[in-house]
Amino acid sequence: MTSNKKEKQNLPELILKILDEGKANNILMIDLKGKTSLTDALIIASGTSSRHVLALATQLHEKLKDMGYHPKMDGRQGSGDWVILDLGDAIVHIFQPETRSFYEIEALWGEKTPLV
């Protein structure tokens, strides 16, 4: 990874900014430091359609890659209901609203899923 430690600490903020610029809805960040060894931050957002979900994921992937991060993405080849990006220190889930309401992954961490 080419980013320095200061930039790495700001990764969740950077992700939030990129998602906001892409007009993601109901963006939620859950701080998981000290709660799990899996990741430090879980970021969940919704797109308005399958096309929007895929566009948000692609935009996030490309911008972070250009900054020296190495995101792994799963779901890009699917229907656009749910895409996951794993950056190690942060995991990003981008859903269509109905899929997000169905899975309610926020509830695993004691957070409420926004209403569709």
C-alpha positions as CSV (number, residue, x, y, z in Angstrom):
1,M,0.0,0.0,0.0
2,T,1.5,3.3,-1.0
3,S,-0.6,5.5,1.4
4,N,1.1,6.7,4.5
5,K,-0.2,6.0,8.1
6,K,-1.9,9.4,8.3
7,E,-3.9,8.8,5.1
8,K,-4.7,5.3,6.3
9,Q,-6.3,6.7,9.5
10,N,-8.5,8.9,7.3
11,L,-9.7,6.0,5.1
12,P,-13.3,5.9,6.5
13,E,-13.6,9.7,6.0
14,L,-12.3,9.4,2.5
15,I,-14.9,6.6,1.7
16,L,-17.7,8.7,3.2
17,K,-16.7,11.6,1.0
18,I,-16.6,9.6,-2.2
19,L,-20.0,8.0,-1.4
20,D,-21.5,11.4,-0.7
21,E,-20.1,12.8,-3.9
22,G,-21.7,9.8,-5.7
23,K,-25.1,10.7,-4.2
24,A,-25.3,7.5,-2.0
25,N,-28.3,7.5,0.4
26,N,-28.5,6.6,4.1
27,I,-24.7,6.4,4.6
28,L,-23.8,4.9,7.9
29,M,-20.4,4.3,9.5
30,I,-20.0,1.9,12.4
31,D,-16.7,2.2,14.3
32,L,-15.6,-1.4,15.1
33,K,-12.2,-0.6,16.6
34,G,-11.8,-2.9,19.6
35,K,-15.0,-4.8,18.8
36,T,-13.7,-7.2,16.2
37,S,-10.4,-8.0,14.5
38,L,-12.1,-8.2,11.1
39,T,-12.0,-4.4,10.4
40,D,-11.9,-1.0,12.0
41,A,-14.9,0.5,10.2
42,L,-18.0,-0.8,8.6
43,I,-19.6,1.6,6.1
44,I,-23.1,0.9,4.7
45,A,-24.8,2.9,2.0
46,S,-27.7,2.6,-0.4
47,G,-28.0,3.4,-4.1
48,T,-31.3,4.3,-5.8
49,S,-31.1,1.4,-8.4
50,S,-28.9,-1.5,-9.4
51,R,-27.2,0.9,-11.9
52,H,-26.5,3.4,-9.1
53,V,-25.2,0.7,-6.7
54,L,-22.8,-0.6,-9.4
55,A,-21.7,3.0,-10.3
56,L,-21.0,3.9,-6.6
57,A,-19.0,0.7,-6.1
58,T,-17.0,1.2,-9.3
59,Q,-16.4,4.9,-8.5
60,L,-15.2,4.1,-5.0
61,H,-13.0,1.2,-6.2
62,E,-11.3,3.3,-8.9
63,K,-10.8,6.4,-6.8
64,L,-9.3,4.4,-3.9
65,K,-7.1,2.4,-6.3
66,D,-5.8,5.7,-7.9
67,M,-4.9,6.7,-4.3
68,G,-2.8,3.6,-3.7
69,Y,-5.3,1.4,-1.9
70,H,-6.0,-2.1,-3.0
71,P,-9.8,-2.7,-2.6
72,K,-11.2,-6.1,-3.2
73,M,-14.7,-6.0,-4.6
74,D,-17.4,-8.7,-4.7
75,G,-20.8,-8.4,-6.4
76,R,-19.8,-6.3,-9.4
77,Q,-20.9,-9.0,-11.8
78,G,-24.2,-9.6,-10.0
79,S,-27.5,-8.0,-10.2
80,G,-26.5,-4.7,-8.5
81,D,-28.5,-5.5,-5.3
82,W,-25.4,-5.6,-3.1
83,V,-21.7,-4.9,-3.6
84,I,-19.0,-5.3,-1.0
85,L,-15.6,-3.6,-1.0
86,D,-12.9,-4.8,1.4
87,L,-10.0,-2.5,2.2
88,G,-8.9,-4.3,5.3
89,D,-9.2,-1.4,7.7
90,A,-12.7,-0.7,6.3
91,I,-15.4,-2.8,4.7
92,V,-18.0,-1.1,2.6
93,H,-21.5,-2.5,1.7
94,I,-23.5,-0.8,-1.0
95,F,-27.1,-2.0,-1.3
96,Q,-30.3,-1.3,-3.1
97,P,-32.7,-0.1,-0.3
98,E,-34.9,-3.2,-0.4
99,T,-31.9,-5.6,-0.1
100,R,-30.5,-3.5,2.8
101,S,-33.8,-3.6,4.6
102,F,-34.0,-7.4,4.1
103,Y,-30.5,-8.2,5.5
104,E,-30.4,-5.4,8.2
105,I,-26.6,-6.0,8.7
106,E,-26.5,-2.8,10.8
107,A,-28.5,-4.7,13.5
108,L,-25.6,-7.1,14.0
109,W,-23.7,-4.1,15.5
110,G,-26.7,-2.6,17.4
111,E,-27.6,0.0,14.8
112,K,-30.9,0.6,13.1
113,T,-31.4,0.1,9.4
114,P,-32.8,3.2,7.8
115,L,-36.3,2.9,6.5
116,V,-36.7,2.5,2.8
